[in-house]
Amino acid sequence: MCRSIKPLNNFEPPTTDDEVRAAALQYVRKISGAAKPASVNEAAFAAAVAQVAEASRVLLDSLVTTAPPKNREVEALKAKARAEARYGS
């Protein structure tokens, strides 16, 4: 799993379209093996990012949960603590 892609479901405030697009971009970069596509592939790359972002938004909007919304700051602190435990300070 690409470590740059963060869970986006069940946050308050809700996930923004920019966050969904950033995750889609990371996913397309990962599976294509290119951080920046060759000029001949730019249109295909951009179309893939748009399609993945759209599918991701549909998924996020369709998910149902009874759990209370997560707090972004609390989740960021948890992630930082996990990283420190894993990699040291």
N, CA, C and O of each residue as an XYZ file, in Angstrom:
356
protein
N       0.856     -1.186      0.000
C       0.000      0.000      0.000
C       0.889      1.232      0.000
O       1.912      1.273      0.684
N       0.506      2.200     -0.744
C       1.257      3.444     -0.817
C       1.076      4.217      0.483
O      -0.051      4.542      0.856
N       2.148      4.509      1.162
C       2.059      5.190      2.459
C       1.571      6.625      2.348
O       1.140      7.210      3.342
N       1.632      7.196      1.159
C       1.189      8.578      0.991
C      -0.324      8.692      0.929
O      -0.874      9.781      1.097
N      -1.002      7.573      0.689
C      -2.456      7.593      0.608
C      -3.012      7.350      2.000
O      -2.742      6.323      2.622
N      -3.787      8.304      2.476
C      -4.351      8.245      3.823
C      -5.822      7.858      3.765
O      -6.505      8.158      2.786
N      -6.320      7.183      4.820
C      -7.759      6.912      4.881
C      -8.535      8.229      4.824
O      -8.131      9.221      5.431
N      -9.637      8.229      4.100
C     -10.401      9.453      3.902
C     -11.841      9.353      4.398
O     -12.587     10.329      4.330
N     -12.232      8.193      4.890
C     -13.614      7.998      5.299
C     -13.876      8.444      6.728
O     -13.041      8.259      7.614
N     -15.043      9.031      6.940
C     -15.575      9.341      8.265
C     -14.754     10.381      9.028
O     -14.351     10.154     10.169
N     -14.518     11.498      8.398
C     -13.831     12.602      9.062
C     -14.772     13.784      9.208
O     -15.705     13.955      8.424
N     -14.516     14.583     10.209
C     -15.241     15.837     10.405
C     -14.210     16.942     10.463
O     -13.379     16.915     11.370
N     -14.201     17.905      9.570
C     -15.115     18.073      8.451
C     -14.883     16.998      7.388
O     -13.820     16.378      7.355
N     -15.869     16.779      6.525
C     -15.755     15.732      5.504
C     -14.550     15.935      4.588
O     -14.032     17.042      4.437
N     -14.135     14.850      3.995
C     -13.017     14.861      3.062
C     -13.305     15.797      1.891
O     -14.401     15.791      1.331
N     -12.315     16.593      1.534
C     -12.475     17.542      0.429
C     -12.154     16.878     -0.914
O     -11.518     15.826     -0.965
N     -12.601     17.504     -1.979
C     -12.279     17.003     -3.313
C     -10.774     17.060     -3.571
O     -10.240     16.214     -4.288
N     -10.086     18.044     -2.997
C      -8.626     18.130     -3.144
C      -7.939     16.930     -2.497
O      -6.975     16.398     -3.047
N      -8.427     16.501     -1.336
C      -7.849     15.333     -0.666
C      -8.093     14.063     -1.480
O      -7.213     13.210     -1.589
N      -9.286     13.945     -2.046
C      -9.605     12.786     -2.880
C      -8.722     12.781     -4.120
O      -8.202     11.734     -4.504
N      -8.548     13.937     -4.749
C      -7.705     14.024     -5.940
C      -6.250     13.705     -5.615
O      -5.578     13.023     -6.388
N      -5.759     14.192     -4.477
C      -4.371     13.900     -4.078
C      -4.164     12.398     -3.886
O      -3.132     11.858     -4.284
N      -5.137     11.725     -3.282
C      -5.034     10.275     -3.104
C      -5.075      9.574     -4.457
O      -4.333      8.618     -4.685
N      -5.938     10.046     -5.355
C      -6.019      9.459     -6.698
C      -4.705      9.640     -7.444
O      -4.239      8.720     -8.116
N      -4.113     10.810     -7.331
C      -2.835     11.081     -7.982
C      -1.746     10.149     -7.455
O      -0.965      9.608     -8.237
N      -1.689      9.959     -6.147
C      -0.691      9.059     -5.561
C      -0.899      7.628     -6.055
O       0.062      6.923     -6.363
N      -2.158      7.210     -6.127
C      -2.463      5.861     -6.601
C      -2.015      5.678     -8.054
O      -1.372      4.683     -8.389
N      -2.354      6.627     -8.900
C      -1.982      6.517    -10.318
C      -0.464      6.569    -10.468
O       0.098      5.834    -11.280
N       0.197      7.415     -9.709
C       1.667      7.444     -9.742
C       2.249      6.089     -9.358
O       3.186      5.602     -9.990
N       1.680      5.486     -8.313
C       2.198      4.210     -7.821
C       2.036      3.111     -8.866
O       2.992      2.401     -9.178
N       0.819      2.969     -9.408
C       0.615      1.849    -10.328
C       1.260      2.078    -11.692
O       1.575      1.118    -12.396
N       1.460      3.351    -12.072
C       2.103      3.622    -13.362
C       3.625      3.566    -13.248
O       4.327      3.381    -14.242
N       4.124      3.728    -12.021
C       5.566      3.733    -11.832
C       6.215      5.041    -12.233
O       7.432      5.109    -12.405
N       5.402      6.091    -12.386
C       5.941      7.379    -12.822
C       5.373      8.499    -11.962
O       4.157      8.635    -11.824
N       6.261      9.294    -11.388
C       5.818     10.457    -10.618
C       5.312     11.542    -11.560
O       4.392     12.291    -11.231
N       5.921     11.612    -12.723
C       5.503     12.576    -13.747
C       5.553     11.828    -15.073
O       6.609     11.337    -15.474
N       4.417     11.741    -15.751
C       4.398     10.963    -16.991
C       5.143     11.670    -18.124
O       5.307     12.891    -18.118
N       5.579     10.891    -19.071
C       6.158     11.453    -20.293
C       5.072     12.252    -20.996
O       3.885     11.967    -20.841
N       5.473     13.238    -21.756
C       4.492     14.117    -22.405
C       3.502     13.333    -23.260
O       2.338     13.721    -23.363
N       3.935     12.263    -23.862
C       3.046     11.453    -24.694
C       1.960     10.763    -23.855
O       0.907     10.401    -24.378
N       2.222     10.582    -22.548
C       1.281      9.887    -21.668
C       0.498     10.822    -20.745
O      -0.299     10.350    -19.934
N       0.705     12.124    -20.850
C       0.059     13.063    -19.927
C      -1.459     12.983    -19.968
O      -2.099     13.024    -18.917
N      -2.046     12.871    -21.140
C      -3.511     12.817    -21.252
C      -4.051     11.556    -20.592
O      -5.050     11.616    -19.875
N      -3.416     10.431    -20.819
C      -3.863      9.173    -20.210
C      -3.714      9.236    -18.694
O      -4.581      8.765    -17.958
N      -2.621      9.815    -18.239
C      -2.347      9.957    -16.807
C      -3.416     10.840    -16.158
O      -3.975     10.482    -15.121
N      -3.696     11.989    -16.767
C      -4.702     12.917    -16.231
C      -6.088     12.287    -16.228
O      -6.851     12.469    -15.278
N      -6.420     11.548    -17.283
C      -7.723     10.879    -17.347
C      -7.838      9.824    -16.254
O      -8.893      9.681    -15.635
N      -6.759      9.087    -16.015
C      -6.776      8.064    -14.964
C      -6.962      8.698    -13.591
O      -7.722      8.186    -12.769
N      -6.274      9.809    -13.338
C      -6.425     10.500    -12.052
C      -7.878     10.956    -11.869
O      -8.447     10.792    -10.789
N      -8.468     11.517    -12.904
C      -9.852     11.987    -12.821
C     -10.820     10.829    -12.571
O     -11.749     10.959    -11.774
N     -10.607      9.707    -13.242
C     -11.492      8.555    -13.076
C     -11.356      7.930    -11.692
O     -12.354      7.554    -11.076
N     -10.128      7.819    -11.207
C      -9.916      7.261     -9.868
C     -10.500      8.198     -8.811
O     -11.101      7.735     -7.841
N     -10.332      9.496     -8.987
C     -10.895     10.462     -8.043
C     -12.421     10.366     -8.027
O     -13.035     10.395     -6.961
N     -13.024     10.253     -9.200
C     -14.485     10.149     -9.276
C     -14.973      8.873     -8.594
O     -15.932      8.907     -7.822
N     -14.319      7.756     -8.875
C     -14.713      6.490     -8.243
C     -14.514      6.556     -6.734
O     -15.324      6.021     -5.977
N     -13.450      7.204     -6.297
C     -13.183      7.340     -4.868
C     -14.253      8.198     -4.194
O     -14.717      7.871     -3.101
N     -14.639      9.278     -4.835
C     -15.680     10.154     -4.274
C     -17.004      9.402     -4.166
O     -17.699      9.519     -3.157
N     -17.360      8.628     -5.202
C     -18.596      7.838     -5.168
C     -18.537      6.850     -4.004
O     -19.510      6.701     -3.265
N     -17.416      6.187     -3.844
C     -17.259      5.243     -2.739
C     -17.411      5.940     -1.394
O     -18.190      5.493     -0.551
N     -16.685      7.019     -1.184
C     -16.743      7.725      0.098
C     -18.143      8.235      0.405
O     -18.588      8.185      1.551
N     -18.834      8.722     -0.611
C     -20.188      9.232     -0.412
C     -21.193      8.113     -0.155
O     -22.266      8.365      0.393
N     -20.862      6.884     -0.543
C     -21.779      5.750     -0.389
C     -21.585      4.986      0.913
O     -22.482      4.264      1.348
N     -20.424      5.137      1.536
C     -20.140      4.376      2.752
C     -21.028      4.837      3.902
O     -21.305      6.026      4.055
N     -21.467      3.877      4.702
C     -22.304      4.151      5.862
C     -21.574      3.630      7.087
O     -21.034      2.524      7.072
N     -21.559      4.429      8.148
C     -20.922      4.010      9.385
C     -21.715      4.522     10.577
O     -22.381      5.555     10.507
N     -21.628      3.783     11.662
C     -22.254      4.239     12.904
C     -21.220      4.800     13.863
O     -21.559      5.297     14.937
N     -19.954      4.719     13.468
C     -18.873      5.238     14.304
C     -18.902      6.763     14.284
O     -19.283      7.366     13.281
N     -18.503      7.380     15.381
C     -18.435      8.841     15.379
C     -17.334      9.312     14.422
O     -16.348      8.602     14.227
N     -17.487     10.490     13.827
C     -16.458     11.006     12.909
C     -15.111     11.150     13.613
O     -15.037     11.476     14.798
N     -14.050     10.896     12.846
C     -12.697     11.026     13.367
C     -12.244     12.478     13.291
O     -12.673     13.242     12.427
N     -11.369     12.833     14.215
C     -10.791     14.170     14.265
C      -9.452     14.138     13.544
O      -8.604     13.303     13.858
N      -9.251     15.025     12.592
C      -8.019     15.023     11.792
C      -6.758     15.223     12.637
O      -5.743     14.562     12.414
N      -6.829     16.130     13.599
C      -5.655     16.411     14.432
C      -5.281     15.198     15.285
O      -4.103     14.869     15.425
N      -6.291     14.540     15.853
C      -6.043     13.355     16.678
C      -5.446     12.242     15.823
O      -4.497     11.577     16.238
N      -5.996     12.042     14.637
C      -5.482     10.999     13.748
C      -4.051     11.309     13.302
O      -3.235     10.397     13.169
N      -3.744     12.574     13.074
C      -2.381     12.969     12.685
C      -1.399     12.680     13.817
O      -0.286     12.214     13.571
N      -1.807     12.954     15.054
C      -0.945     12.662     16.205
C      -0.710     11.163     16.352
O       0.401     10.734     16.665
N      -1.749     10.369     16.128
C      -1.602      8.909     16.187
C      -0.624      8.425     15.128
O       0.228      7.580     15.402
N      -0.748      8.961     13.915
C       0.149      8.565     12.828
C       1.590      8.955     13.143
O       2.520      8.200     12.861
N       1.767     10.126     13.724
C       3.110     10.575     14.091
C       3.706      9.647     15.154
O       4.884      9.296     15.077
N       2.910      9.253     16.132
C       3.380      8.347     17.180
C       3.750      6.982     16.593
O       4.750      6.385     16.988
N       2.936      6.489     15.643
C       3.258      5.205     14.992
C       4.566      5.316     14.223
O       5.384      4.396     14.256
N       4.771      6.433     13.532
C       6.000      6.618     12.754
C       7.213      6.690     13.674
O       8.263      6.125     13.366
N       7.073      7.384     14.803
C       8.186      7.469     15.743
C       8.518      6.101     16.326
O       9.690      5.761     16.492
N       7.494      5.320     16.634
C       7.712      3.975     17.158
C       8.380      3.079     16.111
O       9.219      2.240     16.438
N       8.000      3.269     14.872
C       8.535      2.429     13.803
C       9.934      2.830     13.375
O      10.801      1.978     13.181
N      10.153      4.140     13.226
C      11.418      4.624     12.672
C      12.332      5.290     13.692
O      13.479      5.605     13.373
N      11.850      5.511     14.911
C      12.623      6.244     15.897
C      12.452      7.738     15.691
O      11.891      8.162     14.681
N      12.925      8.533     16.623
C      12.712      9.983     16.517
C      13.778     10.654     15.787
O      13.739     11.872     15.616
